[in-house]
Amino acid sequence: MRYAAQSPGLLNLLSALVSNETVPASSVWDGFVRSRDSYLLDPIDLAYQFGTAANRQAVENAAAYEAYMGDAPVDRGAATADQLLRQMGFDSNLSEIANPPTTYYPIADDIHYKRQFKPVTGKATKDSRKPGTIVEFINLPNVPMADWDVLGPSHAAANSTVNHLGDVEELVRNYLVKHPQSILKLYATPGGYRAWEVGDPMHVSDFAPRFEELKVDPDYARISQDGGRWTRATDSGEVLIDPAGFRSRISHKPGRVDWVAQPIATLSGREAIPDPLASQLVQQLHDEPIRQAYLGPSGASPDAMAVVKQQLPKVSKTFAAELRNRFRL
């Protein structure tokens, strides 16, 4: 049977609370997770494209684990109580399943992907009653990414190392002078900016000094380098499932207008030559899925364009002219 996602009536509630029936865990999640009909990336297809036989087996095992957790039986009474209490603003977990599990997919040694539940965040109690969603992330250990947060409702001062696009432009141009072989693909995000390095790829452990040069969000730099803590037991021992690497969210956060990442410019050093693999991975795993899901055929989100237009007085005249011409602002 399917557990009802809407608020239960009093008789149904009393019946459920005293029932000995069980329901699938995925049915419980339907009460506080905004359903997604599809995902931006298919990890099994990607494992067959980029991974080894071991990667393909690991990814198929992860997909089976995700399905198994969704089918796990949960007490119907506890599930009904959880749903009611969550709608009232309480963080209830009587059914002991809390949220959908985070699932890690080791597509290849240099490509990792995960699906993670994210709740709606906010100070108001009503925000905790809104459904969250499953958010997709990629992790590319050998393709550097910089992330900058701007001070706002979602970011603390300690994480906000830039104030506007002009600050990012200055950091990027100084970086390119120091690293003339570099190419940075620059994006606006709802909470700041990000940039992929596709001209001078390197492992995250080697890129560490450049985090400081670019003045990225310090938490992003730390998390990128802190991989290796998450493992899963297998018949052959512990397997690393969340290694160090450059992490990037590729789908929307719940509860806000979110175009995820709007490409705005590609800035290159004087000796730059695009790295074929880095360029392919960013295009296939980041740019194209985001464009299809959030930016539309034109490749430009109206909400993102409003943000970019607002930032034009903050950047150099040359860069402002480039942005106006590209987006007809």
PyMOL commands that set and color helices and strands:
alter all, ss='L'
color gray80, all
select helices_A, chain A and resi 10-17+25-29+43-50+53-71+76-87+125-129+157-159+165-178+204-214+218-225+276-295+302-314+317-327
alter helices_A, ss='H'
color red, helices_A
select strands_A, chain A and resi 22-24+73-75+103-108+111-118+133-140+145-149+183-189+192-197+231-234+237-240+246-249+262-268
alter strands_A, ss='S'
color yellow, strands_A
deselect
rebuild
show_as cartoon
